[in-house]
Amino acid sequence: MTRETCFFIDKITDCIEQVATGLKMDTFLEEVSKKDIQGISKKKGWVFDWKIEYTRGDCSVFKLLITGDTVIQGLVCLEVKQGYVEMHLLESAPHNWGQDKQHAGVAGNLVAFACKISFDLGFDGHVAFTAKTRLLKHYMDTLGAEIIYGRRLGLFTPAAKKLVNSYFKNYFNGK
């Protein structure tokens, strides 16, 4: 089952940036734990029900963290398919939305991670997702996504490489 993704790329950065100061924050990603999922809910401002994604056997949910901190900045649900990575859902944490958001670059970082996983698996950075109609052009303009058909978009090697190079500086060194 493919779900519709709805995320906004506010900025492509080389990490995430504290909006108030412009300070760049180093980040890392890791799989969410059962304890993490228990603390993520619609009651706490999250849009998606991440407990459903966490319990799906065919997907992995990853959290974006600032190095040295335990506050989740965003989440992404990925599924390894044959020859590409499916990006089912992506969401910036509620404190990273709107005009009063704390950090910029969260969604871009999560998409770059999906591309990195695709490169890690030998899929040349290929990532696919289904977008809401009103966001098609936005994803094409900001990420370099291409229409596969209808609302299905793909990130292919050139765009994926650009994103990975932005957020994971040394990834291609020695490759």
Secondary structure, 3 states (H helix, E strand, C coil): CCCEECCCCCCCCCCEEECCCCCEECEEEEECCHHHHHCCCHHHCCCCCHHHHHHCCCCEEEEEEECCCCCEEEEEEEEECCCCEEEEEEEECHHHCCCCCCEECHHHHHHHHHHHHHHHCCCCCCEEEEECHHHHHHHHHHHCCEEEECCEEEECHHHHHHHHHHHCCCCCCCC
